[in-house]
């Protein structure tokens, strides 16, 4: 049996959770039941979180996730990637760098933007896989 791949959520995945998107919730539950703990990088949470009293679905989903911090080393890697890719979104950059380092699947609503960043990571970027939200 193969190991469960890490999964990284971008902002689109968190928005899907908040909006109670049925297909997202099915996939999320299946991943949890298989023993996975999805990652929602701190910059992604910051981009989507507004009011916990009105984001019950999002809060519930985040309770089952790990929230990796944007530390000094990750911030530098993200900045370098953004320069190479000639883009400016540090949230997408954090998702791409973290996922590439882990060989993770990225659940995203912006597959083209994320793939562009992964392409600029060279061979390391090929370790990650983009899974577009439907």
LINGIPE-V642970 format. One record per residue. PHI is phi in whole degrees, -180 to 180 (* if undefined). OMEGA is omega in whole degrees, 0 to 359 (none if undefined). Layout:
phi:PHI omega:OMEGA
phi:PHI omega:OMEGA
This chain:
phi:* omega:182
phi:-83 omega:180
phi:-72 omega:177
phi:-73 omega:180
phi:-73 omega:173
phi:-61 omega:178
phi:-128 omega:179
phi:-117 omega:178
phi:-95 omega:171
phi:-98 omega:184
phi:-60 omega:179
phi:-60 omega:178
phi:-66 omega:179
phi:-66 omega:177
phi:-66 omega:177
phi:-61 omega:177
phi:-63 omega:181
phi:-61 omega:182
phi:-87 omega:177
phi:60 omega:179
phi:-67 omega:188
phi:-58 omega:182
phi:-64 omega:177
phi:-63 omega:183
phi:-63 omega:177
phi:-62 omega:181
phi:-65 omega:179
phi:-62 omega:179
phi:-61 omega:179
phi:-60 omega:180
phi:-65 omega:178
phi:-63 omega:180
phi:-65 omega:178
phi:-79 omega:178
phi:100 omega:180
phi:-82 omega:173
phi:-126 omega:182
phi:-67 omega:179
phi:-108 omega:173
phi:-125 omega:184
phi:-54 omega:183
phi:-50 omega:178
phi:-62 omega:178
phi:-67 omega:178
phi:-60 omega:180
phi:-61 omega:181
phi:-67 omega:187
phi:-104 omega:186
phi:-69 omega:179
phi:-130 omega:186
phi:-152 omega:183
phi:-58 omega:179
phi:-73 omega:180
phi:-113 omega:183
phi:-121 omega:183
phi:-62 omega:180
phi:-64 omega:179
phi:-64 omega:179
phi:-60 omega:179
phi:-62 omega:180
phi:-66 omega:182
phi:-65 omega:177
phi:-61 omega:179
phi:-98 omega:184
phi:-114 omega:165
phi:-90 omega:181
phi:-118 omega:180
phi:-67 omega:180
phi:-77 omega:172
phi:-93 omega:181
phi:-87 omega:184
phi:-59 omega:182
phi:-64 omega:179
phi:-65 omega:180
phi:-60 omega:179
phi:-67 omega:178
phi:-63 omega:179
phi:-64 omega:179
phi:-60 omega:179
phi:-63 omega:179
phi:-61 omega:181
phi:-60 omega:177
phi:-64 omega:180
phi:-64 omega:184
phi:-86 omega:182
phi:56 omega:175
phi:-129 omega:186
phi:-137 omega:183
phi:-95 omega:182
phi:-68 omega:179
phi:-69 omega:176
phi:-61 omega:178
phi:-61 omega:179
phi:-64 omega:178
phi:-61 omega:183
phi:-64 omega:182
phi:-65 omega:181
phi:-62 omega:181
phi:-64 omega:179
phi:-63 omega:179
phi:-60 omega:183
phi:-94 omega:187
phi:66 omega:189
phi:-93 omega:169
phi:-90 omega:179
phi:-107 omega:175
phi:-91 omega:190
phi:-145 omega:171
phi:-99 omega:180
phi:-123 omega:185
phi:-61 omega:181
phi:-67 omega:180
phi:-63 omega:180
phi:-67 omega:180
phi:-63 omega:177
phi:-58 omega:179
phi:-67 omega:179
phi:-60 omega:179
phi:-61 omega:180
phi:-81 omega:176
phi:-89 omega:178
phi:68 omega:183
phi:-58 omega:179
phi:-64 omega:180
phi:-64 omega:180
phi:-72 omega:179
phi:-74 omega:180
phi:-92 omega:180
phi:-129 omega:180
phi:-96 omega:177
phi:-120 omega:183
phi:-74 omega:174
phi:-65 omega:178
phi:-116 omega:none
